[in-house]
Amino acid sequence: MKKAVANDIRGIFGSIDRRDAEERLSRTIEKYRKSAPKLAEWMEKAIPEGLTVFDLPEDHRRRLRTTNVLERLNREIKRRTAVATLFPNEASLLRLVTALVAEVSDEWEIGRAYLIMESE
């Protein structure tokens, strides 16, 4: 059932607009109401919060759909901490990772734009 549920949720978030997503969500909730009532209840409570993504422009939704940015950050942390291999204490590791995340944050804020927010 996991695969079918995953496909249904993917279909909801793959909708063209919020109205279509809400209609698909309603149909999906009804589909699982008898066979998996806890799942249907969870969908009814949790998924509408995720539909706020439809308030953003389409380009932003495409970028927010994946975890690529987070995965890239985790790979970079792993790469940098592997070089040092041995840390004298937890605080030194935390300083290195904090500096790396601050560097990435600066790059996003000043350098290349991940999401371009145009003023209206």
ChimeraX commands (.cxc) that place a marker at each C-alpha (Angstrom):
marker #1 position 0.00,0.00,0.00 radius 0.5
marker #1 position 3.00,2.29,0.54 radius 0.5
marker #1 position 3.64,2.66,-3.17 radius 0.5
marker #1 position 0.01,3.55,-3.93 radius 0.5
marker #1 position -0.12,6.09,-1.10 radius 0.5
marker #1 position 3.17,7.64,-2.22 radius 0.5
marker #1 position 1.87,7.93,-5.79 radius 0.5
marker #1 position -1.36,9.52,-4.57 radius 0.5
marker #1 position 0.49,12.10,-2.45 radius 0.5
marker #1 position 2.91,12.78,-5.31 radius 0.5
marker #1 position -0.12,13.36,-7.55 radius 0.5
marker #1 position -1.55,15.86,-5.09 radius 0.5
marker #1 position 1.64,17.91,-5.00 radius 0.5
marker #1 position 2.12,17.50,-8.75 radius 0.5
marker #1 position -1.16,19.33,-9.42 radius 0.5
marker #1 position -1.21,22.42,-11.59 radius 0.5
marker #1 position -2.73,24.69,-8.95 radius 0.5
marker #1 position -4.01,24.72,-5.39 radius 0.5
marker #1 position -7.65,24.13,-6.33 radius 0.5
marker #1 position -6.75,20.99,-8.27 radius 0.5
marker #1 position -4.52,19.81,-5.40 radius 0.5
marker #1 position -7.36,20.28,-2.89 radius 0.5
marker #1 position -9.73,18.31,-5.12 radius 0.5
marker #1 position -7.21,15.48,-5.47 radius 0.5
marker #1 position -6.64,15.52,-1.72 radius 0.5
marker #1 position -10.38,15.19,-1.06 radius 0.5
marker #1 position -10.64,12.24,-3.45 radius 0.5
marker #1 position -7.57,10.60,-1.91 radius 0.5
marker #1 position -8.91,11.01,1.63 radius 0.5
marker #1 position -12.19,9.37,0.61 radius 0.5
marker #1 position -10.27,6.58,-1.14 radius 0.5
marker #1 position -8.50,5.62,2.10 radius 0.5
marker #1 position -11.23,6.48,4.62 radius 0.5
marker #1 position -12.47,2.86,4.95 radius 0.5
marker #1 position -9.31,0.87,4.25 radius 0.5
marker #1 position -6.89,3.08,6.26 radius 0.5
marker #1 position -8.81,5.47,8.53 radius 0.5
marker #1 position -5.72,6.66,10.42 radius 0.5
marker #1 position -4.01,7.52,7.14 radius 0.5
marker #1 position -7.07,9.40,5.93 radius 0.5
marker #1 position -7.22,11.31,9.20 radius 0.5
marker #1 position -3.52,12.18,8.95 radius 0.5
marker #1 position -3.96,13.35,5.35 radius 0.5
marker #1 position -6.88,15.53,6.38 radius 0.5
marker #1 position -4.80,17.23,9.09 radius 0.5
marker #1 position -1.28,17.35,7.66 radius 0.5
marker #1 position -1.37,17.69,3.88 radius 0.5
marker #1 position -3.33,20.99,3.69 radius 0.5
marker #1 position -0.38,22.72,5.41 radius 0.5
marker #1 position 1.87,21.55,2.59 radius 0.5
marker #1 position -0.47,22.98,-0.01 radius 0.5
marker #1 position 0.73,26.48,0.89 radius 0.5
marker #1 position 3.54,25.77,-1.55 radius 0.5
marker #1 position 0.99,26.50,-4.30 radius 0.5
marker #1 position 1.00,30.15,-3.17 radius 0.5
marker #1 position 4.55,30.43,-4.55 radius 0.5
marker #1 position 5.50,30.88,-8.21 radius 0.5
marker #1 position 5.90,27.68,-10.25 radius 0.5
marker #1 position 9.71,28.07,-10.53 radius 0.5
marker #1 position 10.02,28.12,-6.74 radius 0.5
marker #1 position 7.79,25.08,-6.32 radius 0.5
marker #1 position 10.01,23.05,-8.64 radius 0.5
marker #1 position 13.09,23.90,-6.59 radius 0.5
marker #1 position 11.41,23.26,-3.25 radius 0.5
marker #1 position 10.13,19.86,-4.35 radius 0.5
marker #1 position 13.48,18.14,-3.85 radius 0.5
marker #1 position 16.00,17.91,-1.04 radius 0.5
marker #1 position 18.95,18.46,-3.38 radius 0.5
marker #1 position 20.14,21.59,-1.56 radius 0.5
marker #1 position 20.10,19.88,1.81 radius 0.5
marker #1 position 21.84,16.79,0.41 radius 0.5
marker #1 position 24.55,18.97,-1.13 radius 0.5
marker #1 position 25.09,20.77,2.18 radius 0.5
marker #1 position 25.36,17.46,4.03 radius 0.5
marker #1 position 27.92,16.16,1.49 radius 0.5
marker #1 position 29.99,19.33,1.94 radius 0.5
marker #1 position 29.91,19.00,5.75 radius 0.5
marker #1 position 30.96,15.37,5.45 radius 0.5
marker #1 position 33.78,16.28,3.05 radius 0.5
marker #1 position 35.13,19.05,5.28 radius 0.5
marker #1 position 34.91,17.04,8.51 radius 0.5
marker #1 position 36.56,14.01,6.88 radius 0.5
marker #1 position 39.67,16.11,6.20 radius 0.5
marker #1 position 40.13,16.85,9.89 radius 0.5
marker #1 position 39.13,13.29,10.95 radius 0.5
marker #1 position 39.93,13.82,14.64 radius 0.5
marker #1 position 38.44,16.60,16.72 radius 0.5
marker #1 position 39.68,17.31,20.25 radius 0.5
marker #1 position 36.14,17.92,21.48 radius 0.5
marker #1 position 32.57,18.43,20.36 radius 0.5
marker #1 position 32.91,22.22,20.43 radius 0.5
marker #1 position 35.67,22.19,17.79 radius 0.5
marker #1 position 33.52,20.11,15.46 radius 0.5
marker #1 position 30.59,22.44,16.07 radius 0.5
marker #1 position 32.77,25.49,15.23 radius 0.5
marker #1 position 33.84,23.93,11.92 radius 0.5
marker #1 position 30.30,23.00,10.89 radius 0.5
marker #1 position 28.91,26.37,12.00 radius 0.5
marker #1 position 31.55,28.19,9.94 radius 0.5
marker #1 position 30.70,26.05,6.91 radius 0.5
marker #1 position 26.96,26.70,7.23 radius 0.5
marker #1 position 27.61,30.45,7.70 radius 0.5
marker #1 position 29.72,30.40,4.52 radius 0.5
marker #1 position 26.92,28.71,2.58 radius 0.5
marker #1 position 24.39,31.17,4.02 radius 0.5
marker #1 position 26.51,34.13,2.90 radius 0.5
marker #1 position 26.82,32.61,-0.56 radius 0.5
marker #1 position 23.03,32.27,-0.81 radius 0.5
marker #1 position 22.35,35.77,0.52 radius 0.5
marker #1 position 24.99,37.65,-1.45 radius 0.5
marker #1 position 26.13,35.41,-4.27 radius 0.5
marker #1 position 24.00,33.26,-6.47 radius 0.5
marker #1 position 20.29,33.43,-5.89 radius 0.5
marker #1 position 18.53,30.15,-5.20 radius 0.5
marker #1 position 15.05,31.63,-5.26 radius 0.5
marker #1 position 14.58,35.02,-6.88 radius 0.5
marker #1 position 11.76,36.90,-5.19 radius 0.5
marker #1 position 10.54,39.62,-7.54 radius 0.5
marker #1 position 8.81,42.58,-5.96 radius 0.5
marker #1 position 5.34,43.31,-7.27 radius 0.5
marker link #1:1,2 radius 0.2
marker link #1:2,3 radius 0.2
marker link #1:3,4 radius 0.2
marker link #1:4,5 radius 0.2
marker link #1:5,6 radius 0.2
marker link #1:6,7 radius 0.2
marker link #1:7,8 radius 0.2
marker link #1:8,9 radius 0.2
marker link #1:9,10 radius 0.2
marker link #1:10,11 radius 0.2
marker link #1:11,12 radius 0.2
marker link #1:12,13 radius 0.2
marker link #1:13,14 radius 0.2
marker link #1:14,15 radius 0.2
marker link #1:15,16 radius 0.2
marker link #1:16,17 radius 0.2
marker link #1:17,18 radius 0.2
marker link #1:18,19 radius 0.2
marker link #1:19,20 radius 0.2
marker link #1:20,21 radius 0.2
marker link #1:21,22 radius 0.2
marker link #1:22,23 radius 0.2
marker link #1:23,24 radius 0.2
marker link #1:24,25 radius 0.2
marker link #1:25,26 radius 0.2
marker link #1:26,27 radius 0.2
marker link #1:27,28 radius 0.2
marker link #1:28,29 radius 0.2
marker link #1:29,30 radius 0.2
marker link #1:30,31 radius 0.2
marker link #1:31,32 radius 0.2
marker link #1:32,33 radius 0.2
marker link #1:33,34 radius 0.2
marker link #1:34,35 radius 0.2
marker link #1:35,36 radius 0.2
marker link #1:36,37 radius 0.2
marker link #1:37,38 radius 0.2
marker link #1:38,39 radius 0.2
marker link #1:39,40 radius 0.2
marker link #1:40,41 radius 0.2
marker link #1:41,42 radius 0.2
marker link #1:42,43 radius 0.2
marker link #1:43,44 radius 0.2
marker link #1:44,45 radius 0.2
marker link #1:45,46 radius 0.2
marker link #1:46,47 radius 0.2
marker link #1:47,48 radius 0.2
marker link #1:48,49 radius 0.2
marker link #1:49,50 radius 0.2
marker link #1:50,51 radius 0.2
marker link #1:51,52 radius 0.2
marker link #1:52,53 radius 0.2
marker link #1:53,54 radius 0.2
marker link #1:54,55 radius 0.2
marker link #1:55,56 radius 0.2
marker link #1:56,57 radius 0.2
marker link #1:57,58 radius 0.2
marker link #1:58,59 radius 0.2
marker link #1:59,60 radius 0.2
marker link #1:60,61 radius 0.2
marker link #1:61,62 radius 0.2
marker link #1:62,63 radius 0.2
marker link #1:63,64 radius 0.2
marker link #1:64,65 radius 0.2
marker link #1:65,66 radius 0.2
marker link #1:66,67 radius 0.2
marker link #1:67,68 radius 0.2
marker link #1:68,69 radius 0.2
marker link #1:69,70 radius 0.2
marker link #1:70,71 radius 0.2
marker link #1:71,72 radius 0.2
marker link #1:72,73 radius 0.2
marker link #1:73,74 radius 0.2
marker link #1:74,75 radius 0.2
marker link #1:75,76 radius 0.2
marker link #1:76,77 radius 0.2
marker link #1:77,78 radius 0.2
marker link #1:78,79 radius 0.2
marker link #1:79,80 radius 0.2
marker link #1:80,81 radius 0.2
marker link #1:81,82 radius 0.2
marker link #1:82,83 radius 0.2
marker link #1:83,84 radius 0.2
marker link #1:84,85 radius 0.2
marker link #1:85,86 radius 0.2
marker link #1:86,87 radius 0.2
marker link #1:87,88 radius 0.2
marker link #1:88,89 radius 0.2
marker link #1:89,90 radius 0.2
marker link #1:90,91 radius 0.2
marker link #1:91,92 radius 0.2
marker link #1:92,93 radius 0.2
marker link #1:93,94 radius 0.2
marker link #1:94,95 radius 0.2
marker link #1:95,96 radius 0.2
marker link #1:96,97 radius 0.2
marker link #1:97,98 radius 0.2
marker link #1:98,99 radius 0.2
marker link #1:99,100 radius 0.2
marker link #1:100,101 radius 0.2
marker link #1:101,102 radius 0.2
marker link #1:102,103 radius 0.2
marker link #1:103,104 radius 0.2
marker link #1:104,105 radius 0.2
marker link #1:105,106 radius 0.2
marker link #1:106,107 radius 0.2
marker link #1:107,108 radius 0.2
marker link #1:108,109 radius 0.2
marker link #1:109,110 radius 0.2
marker link #1:110,111 radius 0.2
marker link #1:111,112 radius 0.2
marker link #1:112,113 radius 0.2
marker link #1:113,114 radius 0.2
marker link #1:114,115 radius 0.2
marker link #1:115,116 radius 0.2
marker link #1:116,117 radius 0.2
marker link #1:117,118 radius 0.2
marker link #1:118,119 radius 0.2
marker link #1:119,120 radius 0.2
view
